[in-house]
Amino acid sequence: LLADLQLDRLKQKLARRVLLWPGGQSSWLQELALAPGQPPLCRNLTAYLRDEAEFKDKLSPIAVSLNMTLAPAQRPGALGLLLYGDTLVQEQV
């Protein structure tokens, strides 16, 4: 699977209020290799809110998205697979 995490995705890249630690990036992209019989795969990411003096918008919600897609086929001509289930989950806290 290809995992794509976007923090504060409704804002432009330079205006995003939430960043990942370390590195200060607002997005994370990684290929996750899953195999039958293997234990579940977990990733912990730490995010932080920028100092409120660094941005003006303090009232709009911070939208976070996680997109999971199948990684491109490694072999030419290989049959593609299809993900089944919810592809969009939204929660407001």
Backbone torsions as a table, in degrees:
resi	resn	phi	psi	omega
1	LEU	NA	150.4	174.8
2	LEU	-109.7	117.1	-177.8
3	ALA	-101.6	130.1	-179.4
4	ASP	-129.0	110.3	-179.9
5	LEU	-105.0	128.8	178.1
6	GLN	-122.8	121.8	178.2
7	LEU	-97.9	134.9	179.5
8	ASP	53.1	47.5	-169.2
9	ARG	-66.8	-15.9	179.8
10	LEU	-81.2	-9.7	178.3
11	LYS	-97.1	158.7	174.0
12	GLN	-67.0	155.4	-174.9
13	LYS	-50.5	-46.1	-175.6
14	LEU	-76.9	-14.2	-177.9
15	ALA	-102.7	7.7	-177.2
16	ARG	-70.0	139.7	-173.2
17	ARG	-95.2	-16.0	-178.6
18	VAL	-118.1	132.5	-177.8
19	LEU	-132.6	158.3	178.2
20	LEU	-86.7	146.0	176.7
21	TRP	-109.8	134.8	-8.9
22	PRO	-84.3	170.2	174.0
23	GLY	108.6	-26.6	177.0
24	GLY	68.4	28.4	178.1
25	GLN	-93.2	153.3	178.8
26	SER	-100.4	4.0	178.9
27	SER	-142.2	160.2	-179.4
28	TRP	-143.3	129.3	-179.1
29	LEU	-132.5	125.2	-179.5
30	GLN	-152.7	144.3	174.0
31	GLU	-87.7	130.0	-179.5
32	LEU	-110.4	120.3	-178.6
33	ALA	-92.6	116.4	178.7
34	LEU	-108.7	141.8	-180.0
35	ALA	-140.8	145.3	178.0
36	PRO	-59.6	140.4	177.8
37	GLY	81.9	-5.1	179.2
38	GLN	-89.5	152.1	177.8
39	PRO	-66.4	161.1	178.3
40	PRO	-56.3	148.3	-178.6
41	LEU	-100.6	124.8	-178.6
42	CYS	-124.3	146.3	174.4
43	ARG	-134.2	132.4	174.5
44	ASN	-107.7	127.2	177.9
45	LEU	-123.3	139.1	178.4
46	THR	-106.5	128.4	178.7
47	ALA	-120.2	154.7	178.7
48	TYR	-137.4	153.2	177.2
49	LEU	-90.0	129.4	178.6
50	ARG	-62.0	158.5	177.3
51	ASP	-58.2	135.0	-175.9
52	GLU	-62.6	-17.1	175.8
53	ALA	-72.7	-15.2	-177.0
54	GLU	-88.5	-8.3	178.4
55	PHE	-144.4	155.5	-176.2
56	LYS	-93.1	-36.8	-174.2
57	ASP	-79.8	104.9	-178.7
58	LYS	-111.1	-1.3	-174.5
59	LEU	-107.4	-28.2	-177.0
60	SER	-73.9	148.2	-178.4
61	PRO	-65.9	155.6	176.8
62	ILE	-97.8	111.0	-177.5
63	ALA	-88.7	128.4	178.7
64	VAL	-120.6	132.5	178.9
65	SER	-128.5	144.3	174.6
66	LEU	-127.4	119.2	-178.7
67	ASN	-113.5	124.7	178.0
68	MET	-112.7	123.0	177.1
69	THR	-131.0	163.5	175.5
70	LEU	-76.3	135.9	177.4
71	ALA	-65.9	151.6	179.0
72	PRO	-58.0	147.0	179.5
73	ALA	-61.2	137.4	-178.6
74	GLN	-78.3	-24.6	-177.9
75	ARG	-110.5	135.7	176.1
76	PRO	-63.2	136.8	178.1
77	GLY	83.5	-1.2	179.6
78	ALA	-70.6	145.8	178.7
79	LEU	-70.8	137.9	177.9
80	GLY	-81.6	154.3	177.7
81	LEU	-103.3	165.1	-176.7
82	LEU	-126.3	130.8	174.6
83	LEU	-82.2	137.5	-179.7
84	TYR	-122.1	134.3	177.9
85	GLY	130.9	-166.7	-179.7
86	ASP	-67.1	128.1	177.2
87	THR	-106.2	-10.8	179.4
88	LEU	-134.5	117.8	177.2
89	VAL	-124.9	124.9	179.2
90	GLN	-123.6	140.6	176.5
91	GLU	-144.7	137.1	177.6
92	GLN	-116.7	127.1	-179.5
93	VAL	-121.1	NA	NA
